[in-house]
Amino acid sequence: MANFSFSPSDSSIFILTGIPGLEDDHIWISIPFSAFYIVGLLGNFTVLFVVGKEQTLHKPMYLLLCMLALSDITTSTSFVPKALCIFWFNLKSITVKSCLTQMFFFHAFSTMHSAVLVTMAFDRYVAICKPLRYATILTNARIAKLGLVGLTRAVLFILPMPLLLSRQPFCANRIIPHTYCDHIAVAKVSCGDITASRVYGLLMAFVIIGFDLTLIGLSYGLIIRTLLRISSKEANQKALKTCTAHICALLMAYPLGLLSSLSHRFGQGITPHIHIILSNLNYLIPPMLNPIIYGVKTKDLRDKVVKYICRMYSPRGT
């Protein structure tokens, strides 16, 4: 766990309001929140369990699915339990240290999620454009190294965010209108000059998302170029079909995430609860849908999941 330096006000607390303007509806809002979270956990842990148990699935593509599942689990778990405590028990207080720690892990895990999507795009590029060299280019060890690079990048890029804020003086009114300690939401509570934090946060949003989308776009550009050279329509459709699940994951992750980030910084005319709902849904819906999409679109994984489900509900000894 990261260690941060604090001022003498270390013992003070922040107040997370939940969804501002909808406090009376927190109990009702918690129902879809908890449902999305539980379904996401069940789906992602199922992927981890099945891939871990089946030797035939110990391949780069399924290792990437496990990395995606882990990033989905950790990102949602970094903020949903606290949000549910606010909704259910009105436990709104959080210490400065806990808030900055939550901020670090939340943003680091979500950055790691983006790195996994980039690696999956590279996987699809090699599978379609260089199929004969796939086994030599993408080994399990190489995928693990790429995952480690993504994790290192996440830690190095995100760590300055809480470190910069830990040196800021905070106002007497320490109310954060959010369900979790989002970087810009915490920065706005400071009474000091937060220009450096604002600029760094915005820069990281554009650098990380921009760089990752550029690599993903390059991969798919090369895939399209390769497909245009293939005369067989059937082969084209088969190749594109292998990318469907990944494209769905991309469409869930980036547009809503970018919209949420920009609206929180520049959308002064947007109702506050819209900011918060958008931000939460961005990290609740993909973890819930990703295992379903990959389970439906990936035949080997689907077959193994069905096998384990049938084994669970079949009478013993049969």
SVG drawing of the C-alpha trace seen along z (x, -y; Angstrom):
<svg xmlns="http://www.w3.org/2000/svg" viewBox="-36 -29 45 71">
<polyline fill="none" stroke="black" stroke-width="0.4" points="0.0,0.0 1.3,-3.4 2.5,-5.7 1.8,-9.4 3.2,-12.4 0.6,-14.5 0.3,-17.8 -0.7,-18.1 -4.4,-17.8 -3.8,-14.1 -6.5,-13.2 -9.2,-15.2 -11.8,-13.7 -13.6,-14.3 -17.4,-13.8 -18.5,-11.9 -22.0,-12.9 -22.9,-10.1 -25.0,-11.4 -25.8,-15.1 -29.4,-16.0 -30.5,-12.4 -29.7,-11.6 -33.3,-10.6 -33.1,-8.0 -29.8,-6.4 -31.5,-3.2 -33.2,-2.8 -30.0,-3.7 -28.1,-1.1 -30.2,1.7 -28.8,1.4 -25.3,0.5 -25.1,3.6 -26.7,5.8 -24.2,4.6 -21.3,5.1 -22.4,8.6 -23.0,9.8 -19.6,8.3 -17.9,10.2 -19.6,13.5 -18.8,13.2 -15.2,12.2 -14.4,14.7 -16.0,17.4 -13.6,16.5 -10.7,16.6 -11.8,20.0 -12.5,21.7 -9.3,20.5 -7.3,21.4 -8.7,24.9 -8.6,25.8 -5.1,26.5 -6.4,26.2 -7.2,22.5 -3.7,21.6 -3.0,19.6 -2.2,15.9 -5.7,14.9 -7.2,16.4 -4.4,15.0 -5.4,11.6 -9.0,12.3 -7.9,13.1 -6.0,9.8 -9.1,8.0 -11.2,9.7 -8.7,8.8 -8.6,5.2 -12.4,5.1 -12.7,6.6 -10.1,4.4 -11.4,1.2 -15.0,1.7 -14.0,3.0 -11.9,-0.1 -15.0,-2.2 -18.3,-0.3 -18.1,1.0 -17.6,-2.6 -20.4,-3.8 -22.8,-1.1 -21.8,-2.1 -22.9,-5.7 -26.2,-4.5 -27.1,-1.9 -25.7,-3.2 -25.1,-6.9 -21.4,-6.3 -20.1,-9.3 -16.8,-10.1 -13.4,-9.0 -10.0,-10.0 -7.6,-12.0 -5.2,-9.1 -7.9,-6.6 -9.3,-9.0 -5.9,-9.5 -5.2,-5.8 -8.5,-5.0 -7.8,-7.6 -4.5,-6.0 -5.8,-2.5 -8.9,-3.5 -7.0,-5.5 -4.2,-3.0 -6.5,0.0 -8.5,-1.9 -5.3,-2.8 -4.2,0.8 -7.6,1.7 -6.7,-0.5 -3.3,1.1 -4.9,4.6 -7.3,3.4 -4.2,2.2 -2.5,5.6 -5.7,7.3 -5.7,5.2 -2.1,6.2 -3.1,9.8 -5.8,9.5 -3.3,7.8 -0.8,10.7 -3.6,13.3 -5.0,11.9 -1.9,10.2 0.8,12.7 -1.1,16.0 1.9,18.2 4.1,16.4 1.4,16.0 2.8,18.8 6.3,17.4 5.4,13.7 2.8,14.0 3.8,16.5 2.4,16.6 5.7,15.2 5.6,12.3 1.9,11.5 2.9,11.6 5.8,9.1 3.4,6.8 1.0,6.9 3.9,6.0 4.8,3.1 1.2,1.9 1.1,2.1 4.4,0.3 3.1,-2.5 -0.1,-2.8 1.8,-3.1 4.3,-5.7 1.7,-7.8 -0.9,-7.8 1.3,-8.1 1.9,-11.9 -1.8,-12.6 -2.3,-11.8 1.3,-13.0 0.5,-16.4 -2.8,-16.6 -1.2,-15.4 0.8,-18.6 -2.3,-20.8 -4.2,-22.6 -7.9,-21.6 -10.8,-23.9 -12.8,-23.7 -15.8,-22.6 -14.4,-19.1 -17.5,-17.9 -16.8,-16.0 -19.9,-15.6 -19.1,-12.2 -19.4,-8.5 -15.6,-8.0 -12.4,-10.0 -12.0,-11.0 -8.9,-13.1 -10.5,-16.3 -13.3,-16.1 -10.8,-16.0 -8.7,-18.7 -11.7,-21.1 -11.9,-20.8 -8.4,-22.3 -8.0,-25.9 -4.6,-26.1 -3.4,-26.5 -4.4,-23.3 -3.2,-24.3 -0.5,-21.7 -3.0,-18.9 -5.5,-20.1 -2.9,-20.2 -1.3,-16.9 -4.7,-15.1 -5.9,-16.5 -2.5,-15.7 -2.6,-12.1 -6.1,-11.7 -5.1,-12.8 -1.7,-11.1 -3.0,-7.7 -6.2,-7.6 -4.7,-9.3 -1.6,-7.0 -3.7,-3.8 -6.3,-4.8 -3.5,-5.6 -2.0,-2.1 -5.5,-0.4 -6.3,-2.5 -2.9,-1.5 -3.6,2.2 -7.0,2.1 -5.8,0.1 -3.3,2.8 -6.0,5.4 -8.3,3.7 -5.4,3.4 -4.7,7.1 -8.4,8.0 -8.7,5.9 -6.0,8.0 -7.9,11.2 -10.2,12.1 -12.2,14.6 -15.3,13.0 -15.7,15.9 -12.2,15.5 -12.8,11.8 -16.0,12.4 -14.3,15.1 -11.4,12.8 -13.7,9.9 -15.8,12.2 -12.7,12.8 -12.5,9.0 -16.2,8.5 -15.8,9.0 -12.8,6.7 -14.5,4.0 -17.5,4.2 -15.1,3.8 -13.5,0.8 -16.9,-0.9 -17.9,-0.4 -14.6,-1.6 -13.5,-4.7 -16.4,-6.8 -18.2,-6.9 -15.0,-7.3 -13.8,-10.2 -17.2,-11.9 -17.3,-11.5 -13.8,-12.9 -14.4,-15.9 -17.9,-16.7 -16.5,-16.7 -13.8,-19.2 -15.6,-21.4 -19.3,-20.7 -20.2,-23.4 -23.8,-23.6 -24.4,-19.9 -26.4,-18.9 -23.9,-17.5 -25.7,-14.2 -25.3,-13.5 -21.5,-13.8 -21.6,-11.3 -23.9,-8.8 -21.9,-8.8 -18.7,-8.3 -20.0,-5.4 -21.7,-3.6 -18.4,-3.9 -16.8,-1.6 -19.8,0.6 -21.2,1.6 -18.0,2.8 -17.0,5.2 -20.6,6.6 -20.8,7.0 -17.2,8.0 -17.5,11.6 -20.8,12.0 -19.6,10.7 -16.4,12.8 -18.3,15.8 -20.8,15.6 -18.2,14.8 -15.4,17.2 -16.5,20.7 -13.9,22.6 -14.5,20.4 -18.3,20.8 -18.1,24.5 -15.9,24.8 -18.3,22.6 -21.3,24.6 -19.4,27.8 -18.8,26.5 -22.3,25.3 -23.7,28.6 -21.3,30.4 -22.5,28.2 -26.2,28.9 -25.9,32.6 -26.6,35.3 -23.5,36.6 -21.9,39.7 -23.3,39.0"/>
</svg>
